[in-house]
Amino acid sequence: MKSIPLGRLLATATAFGVGWVVYMIGMVFTTYDGLLSLLFQPIMAVFCSGFTVLLALLVGLVLRLPPLARIWNASAFWAFAVAGASQFFLIFGYSLGLTDVGTHPETKQQIVMLHPAVAVGGYFFLLFSIANWPIRRSV
């Protein structure tokens, strides 16, 4: 049985940790309502981050195809660019007008929020780039 390289384990754990933090920041800005959020949102962050990292690792198997592997593993540029673009859209997407109108579940008032495609896509590609970060293999 082949063991998983330590670098890949570190990248996966880092992606999970970053995903947990980003999820918690997003939840504090949207649905924080006191004690229940304080108790259950960290648990939901674990599930959401874990699922997203697992999905990112599965999609990242495509990067093992030789033509893509040569490009992706040549340097960290592409992973860094994807992570940077994801962070940019997660942070500045609302200010850039990448928004959608939603309905608050309790007050039934309309609210302007970051477009779901931008939020979910930015979150996924950030974790994808970290979980599949190019690891130099020692000879």
PLY file of the C-alpha trace (Angstrom):
ply
format ascii 1.0
element vertex 139
property float x
property float y
property float z
element edge 138
property int vertex1
property int vertex2
end_header
0.00 0.00 0.00
1.39 3.34 -1.07
1.53 6.03 1.60
0.29 9.59 1.11
3.15 12.12 0.90
3.49 14.38 3.94
3.27 17.46 1.71
-0.13 16.38 0.37
-1.42 15.74 3.91
-0.23 19.21 4.94
-1.89 20.81 1.90
-5.15 18.98 2.63
-5.11 19.97 6.30
-4.34 23.58 5.36
-7.23 23.62 2.87
-9.55 22.26 5.56
-8.41 24.91 8.07
-8.73 27.75 5.58
-12.17 26.46 4.56
-13.28 26.38 8.19
-12.13 29.96 8.79
-13.68 31.30 5.56
-16.97 29.54 6.35
-17.04 30.98 9.87
-16.32 34.51 8.60
-19.13 34.16 6.08
-21.56 32.90 8.71
-20.72 35.65 11.20
-21.51 38.22 8.51
-24.79 36.59 7.51
-26.62 34.35 9.99
-25.12 34.90 13.43
-27.98 34.85 15.97
-26.37 34.23 19.33
-25.89 31.03 21.29
-27.26 28.59 18.70
-24.92 29.94 16.02
-22.04 29.85 18.47
-22.70 26.15 19.09
-23.72 24.81 15.69
-21.92 26.93 13.07
-18.45 25.54 13.94
-19.85 22.03 13.48
-21.42 22.99 10.15
-18.09 24.56 9.14
-16.40 21.19 9.73
-18.92 19.38 7.51
-18.91 22.03 4.79
-15.11 22.34 4.70
-14.61 18.58 4.82
-17.04 17.98 1.95
-15.54 20.78 -0.15
-11.95 19.59 0.40
-12.96 16.02 -0.48
-14.66 17.26 -3.65
-11.61 19.41 -4.48
-9.31 16.40 -4.09
-11.57 14.29 -6.33
-11.74 16.99 -9.02
-7.98 17.46 -8.59
-7.40 13.91 -9.84
-7.73 15.45 -13.31
-4.45 17.25 -12.57
-2.70 13.87 -12.64
-3.20 13.58 -16.40
0.27 14.06 -17.88
-0.40 17.23 -19.95
-2.15 18.98 -17.06
0.30 17.63 -14.48
3.24 19.17 -16.35
1.58 22.60 -16.35
0.17 22.50 -12.79
3.26 21.04 -11.14
5.82 23.14 -13.03
5.47 25.91 -10.44
3.08 27.20 -7.84
2.04 30.06 -10.14
-1.28 28.54 -11.26
-2.30 27.45 -7.77
-1.34 30.87 -6.41
-3.27 32.62 -9.22
-6.41 30.55 -8.60
-6.19 31.14 -4.83
-5.60 34.87 -5.35
-8.49 35.25 -7.79
-10.79 33.34 -5.44
-9.86 35.55 -2.51
-10.28 38.66 -4.64
-13.84 37.73 -5.64
-14.78 36.61 -2.12
-13.53 39.89 -0.63
-14.40 42.41 -3.34
-17.23 40.69 -5.26
-19.93 42.56 -3.37
-18.27 45.92 -4.05
-17.84 45.00 -7.72
-21.58 44.44 -8.03
-21.49 40.65 -8.20
-24.63 40.50 -6.11
-28.06 38.94 -6.01
-31.25 39.83 -4.18
-32.37 37.32 -1.57
-35.06 37.17 1.08
-34.21 37.15 4.77
-35.81 33.97 6.19
-37.11 35.57 9.39
-38.01 39.13 8.41
-39.01 38.33 4.80
-37.23 41.53 3.71
-35.20 41.59 0.55
-31.44 41.78 1.05
-28.56 42.28 -1.35
-25.91 39.58 -0.99
-22.87 38.22 -2.78
-24.09 36.19 -5.75
-24.26 32.50 -4.74
-22.20 31.42 -7.77
-19.43 33.83 -6.78
-19.55 32.77 -3.12
-19.62 29.00 -3.74
-17.23 29.18 -6.69
-14.75 31.37 -4.82
-14.89 29.07 -1.78
-14.44 25.92 -3.87
-11.58 27.23 -6.02
-9.75 28.62 -3.00
-9.85 25.21 -1.31
-9.13 23.45 -4.62
-5.96 25.45 -5.17
-4.72 24.82 -1.62
-5.62 21.11 -1.46
-4.00 20.48 -4.86
-1.01 22.75 -4.30
1.95 21.54 -6.41
4.21 19.43 -4.21
7.81 18.91 -5.26
8.62 15.22 -5.09
12.02 14.32 -3.70
14.05 11.77 -5.61
0 1
1 2
2 3
3 4
4 5
5 6
6 7
7 8
8 9
9 10
10 11
11 12
12 13
13 14
14 15
15 16
16 17
17 18
18 19
19 20
20 21
21 22
22 23
23 24
24 25
25 26
26 27
27 28
28 29
29 30
30 31
31 32
32 33
33 34
34 35
35 36
36 37
37 38
38 39
39 40
40 41
41 42
42 43
43 44
44 45
45 46
46 47
47 48
48 49
49 50
50 51
51 52
52 53
53 54
54 55
55 56
56 57
57 58
58 59
59 60
60 61
61 62
62 63
63 64
64 65
65 66
66 67
67 68
68 69
69 70
70 71
71 72
72 73
73 74
74 75
75 76
76 77
77 78
78 79
79 80
80 81
81 82
82 83
83 84
84 85
85 86
86 87
87 88
88 89
89 90
90 91
91 92
92 93
93 94
94 95
95 96
96 97
97 98
98 99
99 100
100 101
101 102
102 103
103 104
104 105
105 106
106 107
107 108
108 109
109 110
110 111
111 112
112 113
113 114
114 115
115 116
116 117
117 118
118 119
119 120
120 121
121 122
122 123
123 124
124 125
125 126
126 127
127 128
128 129
129 130
130 131
131 132
132 133
133 134
134 135
135 136
136 137
137 138
